[in-house]
Amino acid sequence: MVAWPSDKLTRFETARLVGARSLQIALGAPVLVKSEEALESIKLAKLEFKEKIIPITVKRKLPEGTEMVIDVKKGIENWLIDHNGEI
């Protein structure tokens, strides 16, 4: 059995987080990060990701059928450390 870490995000989960948040912003959801200029929704979503304030929960379905809720803030923090702050 593989031990799945609950504080790491996969590249697919990261893409889904940023993409889903971008869609929410494009459809009129309030932006949680302050920006001096008008940015595209994808750039705003990436800024929120870097600031660790994306208001989305990640539930990972495991092979044995159980679900694991991921600590998104810790997962984003680990992602940024592992990828030198890049998304």
N, C-alpha and C positions, 0 to 999 in steps of 0.2 A: 504494500500500500504506500502511496506517495503522500508525504506530508505537505499540504498546501499552506503556504504562509498567509496569514490573515492581514499582514501589514505591507504587502507588495502588490502592485498592480501589473497586470500583463500589458503588453503593447496594445492588445485589442481592447482591453478595458479603458486604457488611457484614451485611445481614439474615440471610443464610444462616449466617454465622459465629455470630452471637448466638443464632439459633434452634437451630442444631445443638448448640451448647454448652449451652443451656438444657435441651434434651432429655436430653443426657448427664447433667447434674446431677440432673434429675428421676428418671432411672433409676438413680441411686446412684453416679455417678462422683465421685471426691473433688473437693472445692471447693478452688481454688488461692488464694483470697483470704480474708483474715480479716474476719469481720463480728461485731459485738457482738450483733446480734439475728438471729433466724431470719427469713430473707428468702425470697421466692419464687424459683424457679429462674431466671426471666427477669431478675430484678434482680441475682442473683448473676452471671449471664452478662454483664450490662452492666457490672458492677463489674470483672470480669476483663478485659473489653474495654478499659475505661478505664485499667486497670493494665498493659495490653499483655501479658497472660500467658495468652491463649487457646491451648491446645495443639492447634491444628488447622492443617493445611497446605491452601493453596488452589492448585489447578491450573486455570489458565485455558486453555480450548480455543480456539485461534485459527482464523479463517476458512480459512486454508490447510491446516488439519489438524494443525498442531503444537500442543504443549502448552507452557505457560509456568508455571513455579512462582513464586508470588508471595512476596516477603519480607513475611510477615504483620506482624511487629513494626514494620517501616518503613511498611507500608501503614496500619496502625492509627494510628501517629504522624501520618502525613500526613492521615488522615481527621479526627482530632481537631483538628489545626491548621486544616484547611479548614472545619470545621463548628463551630468555637468550643467544642470539648469536648463537644458534644451527639451523641447516638446517634439 
